[in-house]
Amino acid sequence: MKYLLILNDPPYGTERSYNGLRLASSLAKRPDSEVKVFLMADSAACGKAGQKTPQGYYNIERMLKSLVNSKVSIGVCGTCIDARGITEAELADGVHRGSLEELTDWCVWADKV
């Protein structure tokens, strides 16, 4: 089964992106599943490198790194990072600048969005 998760909320201040990434991680562990994650709107900040969080607090950047290591593709909306002043060079390892065209392709590819 092919899964696409589209996140829209910021990395911190709400737990929606955190829980979306937890779900992506759980799905990625299933045999015969493929997972892609697309970050849009305020979740574009999830893709930024150098996140520092208090000891014992979840860290979205580390979660993304774990997903990348599990062969999960992670795209971030180029328009959204531009609007937030985030450059491609500031993206976490394994997170790439995406586009609405890529998201469209991923939606067609996925069995579940």
HUGI-V250019 format. One line per field, one symbol per residue. ss: DSSP state (A for helix, B for strand, O for the rest). psi: psi as a letter, one per 30 degrees, with the letter a starting at -180 (. if undefined). burial: b if it has 24 or more other ideal C-beta (glycine too) atoms within 12 Angstrom, else e. A space follows every 50 residues. Layout:
# HUGI-V250019
ss=???
psi=???
burial=???
This chain:
# HUGI-V250019
ss=OBBBBBBOOOOOOOOAAAAAAAAAAAAAOOOOOBBBBBBOAAAAAAABOO OOOOOOOOOAAAAAAAAAAOOOBBBBBAAAAAAOOOOAAABOOOBBBBOA AAAAAAAAAOOBO
psi=kkkkkjkfllflflgeeeeeeeeeeeeffkkgkkkkkkklbffefefklg kkllkfkljeeeeeeeeefggkkjlkkeeeeefggkleffklkfklkale eeeeeeeeekek.
burial=eebbbbbbbbbeeeebbbebbebbbebbeeeeebbbbbbbebbbbbbbbe beeeeeeebbbbbbbbbbebebbbbbbbebbeebebeeeebbebbbbbee ebbeebeeebeee
